[in-house]
Amino acid sequence: MAKSGGYTLVITFAYIDDIMTHDHHSRPQADPAPRNITIDRPNQLLIIEWEDGAYCEYPLPGIRYICPCAECRGGHEHMGKPIPPEDIFKTPPPGVSTELVDVKLVGNYGIQFFWADGHNAGLYTWKILRPLCPKMRR
């Protein structure tokens, strides 16, 4: 993704539907997974369409605010703690960039953002993002 321009990045996932259709009672529930991810830079949104049909619009300033890295969370002892859902609507303090430079998928379990101020340590797993969905529709 380039630094300039008002374009939208769309990432589409294709999964084999029958992986989790056999005997749901004896298998653990699958982790949440996206079907489509859109970075809407003009509107400063991360849009995720989840496999179950939920549609979530996350404000990019809120995504930066909830950064799950040790530095942003205030140390390793705070990592893994639930993030309050209202935090997705907060903005980071002055000097912390909310300008997205790049984004990369990390395996099948998350996404990594690269911000204009050079920060990129946060790994946003689907388990972190799904409960923070600020606007869900099915």
GROMACS elastic network, one bead per residue, 0.5 to 0.9 nm:
[ bonds ]
;  ai    aj funct       b0    kb
    1     4     6  0.87375   500
    1     9     6  0.75394   500
    1   101     6  0.67888   500
    1   102     6  0.52769   500
    1   103     6  0.72824   500
    2     5     6  0.74310   500
    2   101     6  0.66453   500
    2   102     6  0.71472   500
    3    99     6  0.87750   500
    3   100     6  0.76563   500
    3   101     6  0.51814   500
    3   102     6  0.76591   500
    3   116     6  0.84347   500
    4     7     6  0.86531   500
    4   101     6  0.84398   500
    5    41     6  0.84214   500
    5    42     6  0.86178   500
    6    40     6  0.81861   500
    6    41     6  0.60336   500
    6    42     6  0.54156   500
    7    39     6  0.85385   500
    7    40     6  0.71013   500
    7    41     6  0.64872   500
    7    42     6  0.72530   500
    8    38     6  0.66652   500
    8    39     6  0.55282   500
    8    41     6  0.62170   500
    8    42     6  0.80239   500
    9    37     6  0.79688   500
    9    38     6  0.54459   500
    9    39     6  0.50797   500
    9    40     6  0.69228   500
    9    41     6  0.83895   500
   10    36     6  0.69831   500
   10    37     6  0.56600   500
   10    39     6  0.65708   500
   10    40     6  0.87054   500
   11    35     6  0.83922   500
   11    36     6  0.56016   500
   11    38     6  0.62946   500
   11    39     6  0.87188   500
   12    34     6  0.84213   500
   12    35     6  0.60114   500
   12    37     6  0.64854   500
   12    38     6  0.86483   500
   13    34     6  0.71184   500
   13    36     6  0.59882   500
   13    37     6  0.83793   500
   14    17     6  0.87868   500
   14    35     6  0.69676   500
   15    18     6  0.87695   500
   15    19     6  0.83827   500
   15    35     6  0.81914   500
   16    19     6  0.60247   500
   16    20     6  0.87801   500
   17    20     6  0.69221   500
   17    21     6  0.72137   500
   18    22     6  0.70528   500
   19    22     6  0.71186   500
   20    23     6  0.78982   500
   20    24     6  0.69394   500
   20    27     6  0.81523   500
   20    29     6  0.83585   500
   20    30     6  0.74446   500
   21    24     6  0.65472   500
   22    25     6  0.88410   500
   22    26     6  0.89499   500
   22    27     6  0.84427   500
   23    26     6  0.59375   500
   23    27     6  0.68186   500
   24    27     6  0.53704   500
   24    28     6  0.73555   500
   24    29     6  0.74925   500
   25    28     6  0.76642   500
   25    29     6  0.88504   500
   27    30     6  0.85178   500
   28    31     6  0.89740   500
   29    32     6  0.89426   500
   30    33     6  0.82346   500
   31   109     6  0.84684   500
   31   126     6  0.76089   500
   31   127     6  0.69238   500
   32    50     6  0.73385   500
   32    51     6  0.75525   500
   32    52     6  0.84483   500
   32   109     6  0.87311   500
   32   126     6  0.59899   500
   32   127     6  0.63996   500
   32   130     6  0.68988   500
   33    49     6  0.89220   500
   33    50     6  0.58936   500
   33    51     6  0.59410   500
   33    52     6  0.84750   500
   33   108     6  0.80868   500
   33   109     6  0.75143   500
   33   110     6  0.88904   500
   33   126     6  0.62396   500
   33   127     6  0.85133   500
   33   130     6  0.85722   500
   34    37     6  0.68315   500
   34    48     6  0.62539   500
   34    49     6  0.57495   500
   34    51     6  0.54506   500
   34    52     6  0.85777   500
   34   126     6  0.76722   500
   35    48     6  0.75137   500
   35    49     6  0.55808   500
   35    50     6  0.51455   500
   35    51     6  0.50557   500
   35    52     6  0.86149   500
   35    53     6  0.84841   500
   36    47     6  0.80266   500
   36    48     6  0.57899   500
   36    49     6  0.50722   500
   36    50     6  0.69261   500
   36    51     6  0.83677   500
   37    46     6  0.72270   500
   37    47     6  0.57175   500
   37    49     6  0.64658   500
   37    50     6  0.86384   500
   38    45     6  0.80117   500
   38    46     6  0.59048   500
   38    48     6  0.64170   500
   38    49     6  0.85445   500
   39    44     6  0.77287   500
   39    45     6  0.60043   500
   39    47     6  0.63059   500
   39    48     6  0.88291   500
   39    60     6  0.88877   500
   39   103     6  0.87355   500
   40    43     6  0.56520   500
   40    44     6  0.57903   500
   40    46     6  0.62535   500
   40    47     6  0.73202   500
   41    45     6  0.63979   500
   41    46     6  0.83319   500
   41    60     6  0.85989   500
   41    99     6  0.86336   500
   41   100     6  0.77893   500
   42    45     6  0.80157   500
   43    59     6  0.83364   500
   43    60     6  0.88717   500
   44    58     6  0.85192   500
   44    59     6  0.59065   500
   44    60     6  0.52494   500
   44    61     6  0.74975   500
   44    98     6  0.86222   500
   44    99     6  0.84536   500
   44   100     6  0.87211   500
   45    57     6  0.61856   500
   45    58     6  0.54917   500
   45    60     6  0.52238   500
   45    61     6  0.85443   500
   46    56     6  0.80939   500
   46    57     6  0.58180   500
   46    59     6  0.62628   500
   46    60     6  0.62064   500
   46    63     6  0.82062   500
   47    55     6  0.73162   500
   47    56     6  0.56244   500
   47    58     6  0.61566   500
   47    59     6  0.86315   500
   48    54     6  0.81284   500
   48    55     6  0.59329   500
   48    56     6  0.52527   500
   48    57     6  0.66032   500
   48    58     6  0.80875   500
   48   133     6  0.89396   500
   49    52     6  0.83056   500
   49    53     6  0.63949   500
   49    54     6  0.57987   500
   49    56     6  0.63889   500
   49    57     6  0.88695   500
   50    53     6  0.53989   500
   50    54     6  0.52063   500
   50    55     6  0.63580   500
   50    56     6  0.80160   500
   50   130     6  0.85114   500
   51    54     6  0.73049   500
   52   138     6  0.81708   500
   53   137     6  0.78464   500
   53   138     6  0.52746   500
   54   136     6  0.57717   500
   54   137     6  0.54237   500
   55   133     6  0.82781   500
   55   135     6  0.71999   500
   55   136     6  0.51510   500
   55   137     6  0.52430   500
   55   138     6  0.63861   500
   56   130     6  0.83386   500
   56   132     6  0.88480   500
   56   133     6  0.52943   500
   56   134     6  0.64223   500
   56   135     6  0.51656   500
   56   136     6  0.50762   500
   56   137     6  0.73057   500
   57   133     6  0.68974   500
   57   134     6  0.64079   500
   57   135     6  0.58329   500
   57   136     6  0.77397   500
   58    61     6  0.86757   500
   58    62     6  0.70848   500
   58    63     6  0.68706   500
   58    88     6  0.70636   500
   58    89     6  0.83945   500
   58   129     6  0.87911   500
   58   132     6  0.81786   500
   58   133     6  0.66991   500
   58   134     6  0.63307   500
   58   135     6  0.78441   500
   59    62     6  0.52647   500
   59    63     6  0.63321   500
   59    64     6  0.88864   500
   59    88     6  0.70389   500
   59    89     6  0.69847   500
   59   134     6  0.86371   500
   60    64     6  0.62733   500
   60    65     6  0.85460   500
   60    88     6  0.86758   500
   60    91     6  0.89022   500
   60    98     6  0.64920   500
   60    99     6  0.81434   500
   60   100     6  0.79767   500
   61    64     6  0.51704   500
   61    65     6  0.61848   500
   61    66     6  0.88193   500
   61    88     6  0.79673   500
   61    89     6  0.76858   500
   61    90     6  0.71071   500
   61    91     6  0.51916   500
   61    92     6  0.67756   500
   61    97     6  0.82936   500
   61    98     6  0.51931   500
   61    99     6  0.83025   500
   62    66     6  0.61982   500
   62    67     6  0.86363   500
   62    87     6  0.66763   500
   62    89     6  0.51540   500
   62    90     6  0.52689   500
   62    91     6  0.55440   500
   62    92     6  0.75109   500
   62    98     6  0.85899   500
   63    66     6  0.53947   500
   63    67     6  0.64119   500
   63    87     6  0.88492   500
   63    88     6  0.62881   500
   63    89     6  0.85911   500
   63    90     6  0.88344   500
   63    91     6  0.86161   500
   63    98     6  0.84290   500
   63   124     6  0.88759   500
   63   129     6  0.89839   500
   64    67     6  0.52331   500
   64    68     6  0.89806   500
   64    88     6  0.87245   500
   64    91     6  0.75527   500
   64    92     6  0.67435   500
   64    96     6  0.83520   500
   64    97     6  0.79052   500
   64    98     6  0.62174   500
   64   113     6  0.85470   500
   64   115     6  0.84172   500
   64   122     6  0.88530   500
   65    68     6  0.89251   500
   65    72     6  0.82403   500
   65    87     6  0.72601   500
   65    88     6  0.71409   500
   65    89     6  0.85084   500
   65    90     6  0.64075   500
   65    91     6  0.56175   500
   65    93     6  0.83990   500
   65    96     6  0.88915   500
   65    98     6  0.86735   500
   66    69     6  0.89503   500
   66    72     6  0.78627   500
   66    73     6  0.80324   500
   66    83     6  0.72584   500
   66    87     6  0.66051   500
   66    88     6  0.66172   500
   66    90     6  0.84115   500
   66    91     6  0.89733   500
   66    92     6  0.85635   500
   67    70     6  0.87464   500
   67    71     6  0.88662   500
   67    72     6  0.59945   500
   67    73     6  0.71745   500
   67   121     6  0.82585   500
   67   122     6  0.54213   500
   67   123     6  0.78137   500
   67   124     6  0.74914   500
   68    71     6  0.83617   500
   68    72     6  0.65446   500
   68    73     6  0.60511   500
   68    79     6  0.68388   500
   68    80     6  0.80110   500
   68    83     6  0.88677   500
   68   121     6  0.82257   500
   68   122     6  0.51278   500
   68   123     6  0.64661   500
   68   124     6  0.66445   500
   68   128     6  0.85453   500
   69    72     6  0.54787   500
   69    73     6  0.60407   500
   69    74     6  0.85747   500
   69    75     6  0.83671   500
   69    76     6  0.84053   500
   69    79     6  0.72776   500
   69   120     6  0.88135   500
   69   121     6  0.57008   500
   69   123     6  0.68536   500
   69   124     6  0.88312   500
   70    73     6  0.51154   500
   70    74     6  0.60382   500
   70    76     6  0.51464   500
   70    77     6  0.82782   500
   70    78     6  0.74722   500
   70    79     6  0.62322   500
   70   121     6  0.83374   500
   70   122     6  0.81174   500
   71    74     6  0.54036   500
   71    75     6  0.57469   500
   71    76     6  0.80286   500
   71   121     6  0.84107   500
   72    75     6  0.75802   500
   72   122     6  0.83356   500
   73    76     6  0.76018   500
   73    77     6  0.86633   500
   73    78     6  0.58842   500
   73    79     6  0.62663   500
   74    77     6  0.78899   500
   74    78     6  0.63605   500
   74    79     6  0.81835   500
   75    78     6  0.57772   500
   75    79     6  0.70432   500
   76    79     6  0.52548   500
   76    80     6  0.86270   500
   77    80     6  0.83094   500
   77    81     6  0.87521   500
   78    81     6  0.59577   500
   79    82     6  0.86250   500
   80    83     6  0.86043   500
   80   128     6  0.89446   500
   82    85     6  0.88375   500
   82   128     6  0.79474   500
   83    86     6  0.84856   500
   83    87     6  0.70385   500
   83    88     6  0.87073   500
   83   128     6  0.78239   500
   83   131     6  0.88229   500
   83   132     6  0.78153   500
   84    87     6  0.55777   500
   84    88     6  0.79764   500
   84   132     6  0.77269   500
   85    88     6  0.60386   500
   85    89     6  0.82666   500
   85   131     6  0.71858   500
   85   133     6  0.77057   500
   85   134     6  0.75550   500
   86    89     6  0.57935   500
   86    90     6  0.73518   500
   86   132     6  0.79537   500
   86   134     6  0.82314   500
   87    90     6  0.51763   500
   87    91     6  0.83614   500
   87   132     6  0.83868   500
   88    91     6  0.81628   500
   88   132     6  0.67166   500
   88   133     6  0.82946   500
   88   134     6  0.72477   500
   89   134     6  0.81583   500
   91    94     6  0.89380   500
   91    98     6  0.84390   500
   92    95     6  0.82827   500
   92    96     6  0.60211   500
   92    97     6  0.78799   500
   92    98     6  0.78770   500
   93    96     6  0.59262   500
   93    97     6  0.88671   500
   94    97     6  0.80034   500
   95   117     6  0.83791   500
   96   115     6  0.89214   500
   96   116     6  0.89735   500
   96   117     6  0.69742   500
   96   119     6  0.88757   500
   97   100     6  0.80377   500
   97   115     6  0.62714   500
   97   116     6  0.59735   500
   97   117     6  0.55914   500
   97   118     6  0.86616   500
   97   119     6  0.84410   500
   98   115     6  0.65179   500
   98   116     6  0.73968   500
   98   117     6  0.85378   500
   99   114     6  0.87261   500
   99   115     6  0.57109   500
   99   116     6  0.54620   500
   99   117     6  0.81618   500
  100   103     6  0.76871   500
  100   113     6  0.70583   500
  100   114     6  0.60902   500
  100   116     6  0.60910   500
  101   113     6  0.78280   500
  101   114     6  0.54774   500
  101   115     6  0.53122   500
  101   116     6  0.56328   500
  101   118     6  0.89023   500
  102   112     6  0.85036   500
  102   113     6  0.61216   500
  102   115     6  0.70822   500
  102   116     6  0.87808   500
  103   111     6  0.70617   500
  103   112     6  0.56564   500
  103   114     6  0.58756   500
  103   115     6  0.88221   500
  104   110     6  0.88098   500
  104   111     6  0.57569   500
  104   112     6  0.52499   500
  104   113     6  0.66380   500
  104   114     6  0.82892   500
  105   108     6  0.75567   500
  105   109     6  0.81600   500
  105   110     6  0.60795   500
  105   112     6  0.62512   500
  105   113     6  0.89384   500
  106   109     6  0.63612   500
  106   110     6  0.50926   500
  106   111     6  0.52344   500
  106   112     6  0.66644   500
  106   123     6  0.78957   500
  106   124     6  0.88937   500
  106   125     6  0.85104   500
  107   110     6  0.66423   500
  107   111     6  0.82741   500
  108   111     6  0.88257   500
  108   126     6  0.89105   500
  109   124     6  0.84646   500
  109   125     6  0.54861   500
  109   126     6  0.58542   500
  109   127     6  0.80961   500
  110   123     6  0.65829   500
  110   124     6  0.53587   500
  110   126     6  0.53800   500
  110   127     6  0.83427   500
  110   128     6  0.88662   500
  110   129     6  0.88753   500
  111   122     6  0.86899   500
  111   123     6  0.60671   500
  111   124     6  0.52939   500
  111   125     6  0.63664   500
  111   126     6  0.79556   500
  112   120     6  0.68279   500
  112   121     6  0.77254   500
  112   122     6  0.63098   500
  112   123     6  0.51335   500
  112   124     6  0.61835   500
  112   125     6  0.87074   500
  113   119     6  0.81976   500
  113   120     6  0.56978   500
  113   121     6  0.81271   500
  113   122     6  0.71629   500
  113   123     6  0.77837   500
  113   124     6  0.82827   500
  114   117     6  0.84634   500
  114   118     6  0.66908   500
  114   119     6  0.60911   500
  114   121     6  0.82830   500
  114   122     6  0.89370   500
  115   118     6  0.55175   500
  115   119     6  0.54236   500
  115   120     6  0.63822   500
  116   119     6  0.73594   500
  117   120     6  0.89973   500
  119   122     6  0.81583   500
  120   123     6  0.82083   500
  124   127     6  0.81496   500
  124   128     6  0.62527   500
  124   129     6  0.67552   500
  125   128     6  0.52234   500
  125   129     6  0.64201   500
  125   130     6  0.86988   500
  126   129     6  0.50904   500
  126   130     6  0.58599   500
  126   131     6  0.89171   500
  127   130     6  0.57128   500
  127   131     6  0.72289   500
  128   131     6  0.65219   500
  128   132     6  0.71452   500
  129   132     6  0.53048   500
  129   133     6  0.66914   500
  130   133     6  0.56016   500
  131   134     6  0.86289   500
  132   135     6  0.89935   500
  133   136     6  0.62949   500
